[in-house]
Amino acid sequence: MEHLTIAANGAKFHVVRAGTGKPLLLLHGWPEFWLTWKPVMARLSDRFMLVAPDLRGFGDSDKPDGPYGPDGHAADMLALMDALGIARFGVVGHDVGGAVMQPLARQAPDRLAGLFFFDFVYPGIGPRMAAPDRLNHIWYQSFHQMEMAPALVGASRESCRLYISHFLKGWAHRKHAFDDVLDAFAENFFKEGNLAGGFAHYRASHAGRVAMMKGEAPQLPPINVPTCVRWAEHDPLFPYAWTDRLGETFGNVDVAMFPDVGHFPHREDPDRAAKEIAAFFQRIGWS
């Protein structure tokens, strides 16, 4: 695996590149960075050239000055792929990465061979996200917008580790999925600016999520890039039942349950995740 620093869209991005073949851009979620993809990359590098960046605000990439949401990340990724000399590519994303893929597909559909999603937020979730029985699941989205949040979570290495591990273990169905990298994740988020950099996504996304939860999200035309969604059977954050309106956002979508995993299918069952990713891009002729 090759570690690169790439200048794009006015910032410097840490990128890990591996493998040969058709290019796939891998977009992580929160609380993650490029390392979350390592098991999948090891299984796909014989068939694809894999590009796994730290999004702006995360990992070893530059930190935003203020809120930074999906539209900004999408522009970053187009500029990043330009800087790498990659004109057309497939995208695989999860969580925040899935939120980024939607404006990416609207900004530059002709550059995208296909979209592969694991569990993520999309407009059809609507008011269900803020239903009374869901409030204990989404509290962190409000907390992350508070000015005190980075200082409080980052008060010590132990407090940072406790906070990050709460989500990595709590949202997983296979509770040991991150055990081998938990210290690396905690240390990464303890680096200066990384807590605030990740929290910037929630500040930037707040207005759009409120509109979604009010049922007032703008009605946009469907994304017609070939799309595959594999949604976890046991995601406590985004239940599988919430896949029912994906057809309103994606005009050409293949949806199925990913069994026996929680919020992190790519980390909890990388063998199956890699097979699903490879099979989709083979079906659409991008492999």
Buried (B, 14 or more C-beta within 10 A) or exposed (E): EEEEEBEBBEBEBBBBBBBEBBBBBBBBBBBBBBBBBBBBBBBBBEBBBBBBBBBBBBBBBBBBEEBBBBBBBBBBBBBBBBBBEBEEBBBBBBBBBBBBBBBBBBBBEEBBBBBBBBBBBBBBBBEBBBEEEBEEBBEBBEBBBEEEBBEEBBEEEEBBBEBBBEBBBEBBBBEEBBEEBBEEBBBBBBBEBBBBBBBBBBBBBBEBBEBBBEEEBEEEEBBEBBBBBBBBBBBBBBBBEBBEEBEBBBEBBBBEBBEBBBBBBBBBBBEBBBEBBBEBBEEBEBB
